[in-house]
C-alpha cells in the first residue's frame, strides 16, 4: 500500500511541478522568450535523467527504509539516512530541481528558468519553516546529529580553519 501511495504522490506532486506546470508555461509564452542554444539544448536530457534517477532512488528509500512516502501527510516512520541521504539532507528536492534545470536547457526557456528559481525558493522555505522543525520534533537528537553531519544542499562542506 505504501508503494501505491508513493506512486500516486509522484504522479500528482512532482509530476505537476516538473511536467504539467512547465507545459502550461511553455504553452502560454511566445518564442521570443527563448534562449538561443541550438543543438546544445539537448544537453538538458542529462540533468533530466539524473534528476529522475535521484527522485526514484529517494522515493524507494522512503518507501522501504523509512516505511512511508514522500508526501508530507504520510512521511516515513523511520529517519532515512541511507543512500543519497548520506551525502545531502534534501536529495529529492535536488532531483526535482535538476529535472527543471534540464527542462530549461531542453526547451531553451527563460520562463522555465524563472519558474525553477521560484520552485527553489519555495522548496527552501518549506524545508526551513516546516520540514526541518517537524523532523526535529519527530526524531529529536538523531535528526539534530544528522543535520550536523550532513549538509542541506551540497554534498561537500567548506571546512573553516579553527580560530585563534
N, C-alpha and C positions, 0 to 999 in steps of 0.2 A: 504493500500500500504506500509506503514511503517513496518508493521509486516512481510510482504513478503520480504522486503529488509533486515530486521534483520535476518530472517531465512536463506536467501541466504548468507549473510555475515558470519553467524555462520558456515554454511557448508564449505565455502571456506577458511576462515581465521583460526578460532580456530580448525576447522576440520583438516586442513592441519598441523597445529602446533602440535596437540595432537594425530592425528591418522596417517595421511599419512607419515609425516617425520619420526616418530618413527618406523613405519612399514618398511620403506626403510632402516633405520639404523639397525634395528634388522635383516633384511634380508641379509644385507651385512657384518655382523660381525660373527665371529666364536663363538662357545660355550665356548672357553677358556676365553672369556672376561666377563663371567657371575659371579655374586656374589652367593655364596652358602648360600641360605636362607631356603631351604627345604619348609616345609608347611607354614612357616611364610610369604612367599611371597604373599600369598592370603590376607594378611592384607592390601595390596595395593589397594584392592577393596574399602576400606573405604575412603581414600583420593580421589580416583577417583569419587566416588559417591558424596562426599561433594563438590568437585570442580565443577562437572556438575551442582549440585543444585545451587551453588553460581553463576555460569555463567548465568544460565537460569533466576534466580531471577533478576540479574543486567540487563540482556537484556530486561526483562519485564519492569523494571523501566525506562530504556532508552526509550523504545517504547511508554509507556503510560504516565509516568510522564514527561519525557523530550521531548516527541514528536519528536523523532529522532531515530537513530540506533547506534550501537556500532562502525560503520565504520567511520573513520576519514573524509571521503568525505561527509557524511551525518550525522553529530553529532546531539545530542539533541539540541532543540531550547531553552529549559529551563535548568538551572543548577539543576542537580539531587542530592538532599541531603537527600533523604529518604531511607528507607530500610537499606541495609548494608552500604550505603554511609554515614550513620550517625556515623559509627564506624571507617572506613578507607576510604581514598580517592580512592583507587585502588582495590576494591574487585574483579572486573572482572579479573584482572591480577592474583590476588591471586588464584582465582578459576582455571585458566589455569595452574598455577604452581602446585597446588595441584593435578590436573589430571596427570601432568607429573611426580610428585614425586610418586604418586600411581603406575604409569607405571614402574618406576624404580624398585619398590619393586616387583610388579607382574611378571615382566619379568626378574627380578634379573640381571639387566644390568648396567655395568659400563659405557657403551657407552651412554645409556639414561641419566645417572647421569650427564655426561659431557655436553650432549645436553641441559639438564634442566638448568645447570649453564649458558650456553651461552644464552639461552632464557631469563633468569632472567636479565642478563647484558643488553641484547638488549631492554627488557621492560624498565629497569631503564633509559637507555639513551634516549629512545623515550619519556618517561614521562618527564624527566628533560629538555631535549633540545627542544621538540616540544609541547607536550600536555599541560604542565603547563603554559608555556608562552602564548600559544594560548587561554587557558581558562582565564588567567588574562586579556588579551586584550578583549575578548568577554564579560566576566561577571564582570570585574572590581573589585570594592570594595567588592561585595558579595562573589566573589571567594577568594579574599585575606583573608577575615574574616573566611571563611570556612577553608582555609588552616591553620589558626592559631588555630582553634578549633579541627580539625580532622587530625590525623597523616596519613602519606602516606601509611605505610605498616602494622604496628601492632596496634591493637585496644586498646592499652594502652600506656601510656607515663610514663617514669620515671620522677617524679617531683623532681626538684632540689631545695634544700633549698636556701632561699634568702641569698645573700652575706652580710657580714658585720655586 
